[in-house]
Amino acid sequence: MKQYLIFGIFLFVLNRQKTTAKEIAECFEISTRTVYRYIDCLCMSGVKITSSIGKNGGISINKDFNIENYVLSNDEKQLIKNNIRQYDPQVSRVINKIC
């Protein structure tokens, strides 16, 4: 389940310009501490994530990190969503929110 959450967090952050750990934690029903651990996992895997503090702070994927829409076709995205739903029905509710 951990890898599904990490992938879900990746999609969540990717689909927004900026978000907060609190928003991620509420969406995935996990603690903010867990969010930061999973963000660290994404960083170690090569995803360039920027985190800033303050009033306008938040978590975002660095503009240098580039995923073109053609990397995954719509059919491939749907296949991933269906497989996640099949193996972990609890995560399917969250996947519906972000995809």
Buried (B, 14 or more C-beta within 10 A) or exposed (E): EEEBBBBBBBBBBEEBEBBBBEBBBEBBEBEBEBBBEBBEBBEEEEBEBBBEEEEEEBBBBEEEEEEEEEEEEEEEBEEBBEEBBEEBEEBBEBBEEBB
